[in-house]
Amino acid sequence: MAFPGDEDGPDNFFWAMPGRDVFLGTVNRYIAGFFLSISMTFASLPALGQGRAHLSLGLNGGYAGLDSLNYIVDQFNEENPDYAKLLPGFHVPVGIYASAGGNFKRLLLELSFTMRTQNARARSEADLAGNEQQIQLRYNAHTVEIGTGYYIVDGDYTQVALGASLDFGQTRLLARRGAGTLQAASLPWGRMTDELNFAGSIFIQVMFTLRANPQIGLYFRPYYQFGFVRNDFGQVNRFLRPDNWGDDSFIILQRPSNVGLKTGVFIGS
């Protein structure tokens, strides 16, 4: 089974871009500074009489449709049936989120940072000398989301908003291989995928106030995120299957869409 891809196409522009690492580092620093600035702005709005603000922190989890990456994992497992531990699939990455937002006459404005990660490990059977090979993978995706919406319920103790956001971030797949757990853990991670992400999300945001002054409550946000660009996992295919990767396309593309839930606590005015 092969996945079509165009090495020179727009989906792989950032993958082959000269100076990509410096560019990504600069983008991440600007994103962090922008997030801090917006958070401070939202926090100051109640004092200016411009609306109600909230800050939220919690956990994020969901189902990621990483079919192309899981195809590579499945091929590796089929080609190594003698391994004592096979690679698990990448389906439910989890992580944390932080958000700063405001309610301006039922208009929701919010800036969020979301991180999702999942680890996977495979281990071969030990040989007669007791040696074994271990492979470790780490999937990481983070996004900064600029969202807006409308509060269809805007009560003193319950607020419900429907909204959408534009999401900017990065997808990274790291890998390493060593003779056993200790050696593998001591080796540096190799970057198989390190690309920019651009996506859009739709969501329902629900906030239950448990205490009025200061305002403290529970925050729930189910969402669906659709990736506008595709990421290339071809290099991890070549890493895991050095003898058989040629059966597939050199570039294996994946659109990083997922459905998930953010749940946590918030403080507000």
Residue pairs with C-beta under 8 A, 6 or more apart in sequence:
1 71
1 248
2 247
2 248
2 249
3 68
3 71
3 248
3 249
3 251
3 252
3 253
4 249
4 253
5 11
5 12
5 232
5 234
5 249
5 250
5 251
5 252
5 253
6 12
6 251
7 16
7 250
7 251
8 16
10 229
11 229
11 230
11 232
11 253
12 232
12 251
14 20
14 195
14 196
15 195
15 232
17 23
20 194
21 194
24 170
24 194
24 196
27 196
28 170
31 144
31 168
34 144
35 100
35 111
35 113
35 144
38 100
38 111
39 55
39 100
39 111
42 53
42 54
42 55
42 100
42 101
42 102
42 109
42 111
43 53
43 55
43 100
44 53
45 51
45 52
45 53
45 102
46 52
46 53
46 269
50 102
50 104
51 102
51 103
51 104
51 105
52 102
52 103
52 268
52 269
53 100
53 101
53 102
53 103
53 268
53 269
54 100
54 101
54 102
54 103
54 207
54 215
54 219
54 266
54 267
54 268
54 269
55 98
55 99
55 100
55 266
55 267
55 268
56 97
56 98
56 99
56 100
56 101
56 219
56 264
56 265
56 266
56 267
57 96
57 97
57 98
57 99
57 264
57 265
57 266
58 96
58 97
58 219
58 262
58 263
58 264
58 265
59 94
59 95
59 96
59 97
59 262
59 263
59 264
60 94
60 95
60 96
60 97
60 114
60 115
60 116
60 260
60 261
60 262
61 92
61 93
61 94
61 95
61 116
61 260
61 261
62 92
62 93
62 116
62 223
62 258
62 259
62 260
62 261
63 91
63 92
63 258
63 259
63 260
64 90
64 91
64 92
64 93
64 116
64 141
64 256
64 257
64 258
65 255
65 257
65 258
66 90
66 91
66 139
66 254
66 256
67 254
68 233
68 252
68 253
68 254
69 90
69 139
69 173
69 233
69 236
69 254
70 89
70 90
70 91
71 252
72 233
72 236
72 237
72 240
72 241
72 252
73 87
73 88
73 89
73 90
73 120
73 240
74 89
75 237
75 240
75 241
75 244
75 248
76 87
76 122
76 240
76 241
77 83
77 86
77 87
77 122
79 241
79 244
80 86
80 122
80 124
82 124
82 125
83 122
83 123
83 124
83 125
84 123
84 124
84 125
84 126
84 132
85 121
85 122
85 123
86 122
87 120
87 121
87 122
87 135
87 137
87 240
88 120
89 120
90 118
90 120
90 139
92 118
93 116
93 117
93 118
93 139
93 140
93 141
93 258
94 116
94 117
94 118
95 114
95 115
95 116
95 117
95 142
96 114
96 115
97 112
97 113
97 114
97 115
97 262
97 264
98 112
98 113
99 110
99 111
99 112
99 113
99 219
99 262
100 110
100 111
100 112
101 108
101 109
101 110
101 111
101 147
102 108
102 109
102 110
103 151
103 154
103 159
106 150
106 151
106 154
107 148
107 149
107 150
107 151
108 147
108 148
108 149
108 150
108 151
108 161
108 163
108 205
109 147
109 148
110 145
110 147
110 148
110 149
110 163
110 165
110 205
111 144
111 145
111 146
111 147
112 144
112 145
112 147
112 165
112 262
113 142
113 143
113 144
113 145
114 142
114 143
114 145
114 169
114 262
115 140
115 141
115 142
116 139
116 140
116 141
116 142
116 258
116 260
117 138
117 139
117 140
117 141
118 138
118 139
119 136
119 137
119 138
119 139
120 136
120 137
120 138
120 139
121 134
121 135
121 136
121 137
122 134
122 135
123 132
123 133
123 134
123 135
123 181
124 132
124 133
124 134
125 132
126 132
131 179
131 180
132 179
132 180
133 177
133 178
133 179
133 180
134 177
134 178
134 179
134 180
134 181
134 183
134 184
135 175
135 176
135 177
135 184
135 240
136 175
136 176
136 177
136 184
136 185
137 173
137 174
137 175
137 236
138 173
138 174
138 175
138 189
139 172
139 173
140 171
140 172
140 173
140 174
141 169
141 170
141 171
141 172
141 197
141 256
142 169
142 170
143 167
143 168
143 169
143 170
143 197
143 199
143 225
144 167
144 168
144 169
145 165
145 166
145 167
145 168
145 201
146 165
146 166
146 167
146 168
147 163
147 164
147 165
147 166
147 201
147 203
148 163
148 164
148 165
149 161
149 162
149 163
149 164
149 203
149 205
150 161
150 162
150 163
151 159
151 160
151 161
152 160
152 161
152 162
153 159
153 160
156 209
156 212
157 208
157 209
157 212
157 217
158 206
158 207
158 208
158 209
159 205
159 206
159 207
159 209
160 204
160 205
160 206
160 207
161 204
161 205
162 203
162 204
162 205
163 202
163 203
163 204
163 205
164 200
164 201
164 202
164 203
165 200
165 201
165 203
166 198
166 199
166 200
167 197
167 198
167 199
167 200
167 201
167 225
168 196
168 197
168 198
169 196
169 197
169 199
170 194
170 195
170 196
170 197
171 193
171 194
171 195
171 196
171 197
171 231
171 256
172 191
172 193
172 194
172 195
173 191
173 192
173 193
173 194
173 233
173 236
174 189
174 190
174 191
174 192
175 189
175 190
175 192
175 236
175 239
175 240
176 184
176 187
176 188
176 189
176 190
177 184
177 187
177 239
178 184
178 185
178 186
178 187
190 239
192 233
192 235
192 236
192 239
193 231
193 232
193 233
193 235
193 236
195 231
195 232
196 229
197 227
197 229
197 231
197 256
198 227
198 228
198 229
199 225
199 226
199 227
199 228
199 256
199 257
200 225
200 226
200 228
201 223
201 224
201 225
201 226
202 223
202 224
203 221
203 222
203 223
203 224
204 221
204 222
204 223
205 219
205 220
205 221
206 219
206 220
206 221
207 217
207 218
207 219
207 220
207 266
208 217
208 218
209 215
209 216
209 217
210 216
210 217
210 218
211 217
214 267
214 268
214 269
215 266
215 267
215 268
215 269
216 265
216 266
216 267
217 265
217 266
217 268
218 263
218 264
218 265
218 266
219 262
219 263
219 264
219 265
219 266
220 261
220 262
220 263
221 261
221 262
221 263
222 259
222 260
222 261
223 259
223 260
223 261
223 262
224 257
224 258
224 259
225 256
225 257
225 258
225 259
225 260
226 255
226 257
227 255
227 256
227 257
229 255
230 253
230 254
230 255
230 256
231 253
231 254
231 255
231 256
232 251
232 252
232 253
232 254
233 252
233 253
233 254
234 245
234 248
234 249
234 250
234 251
234 252
237 245
237 248
237 252
238 245
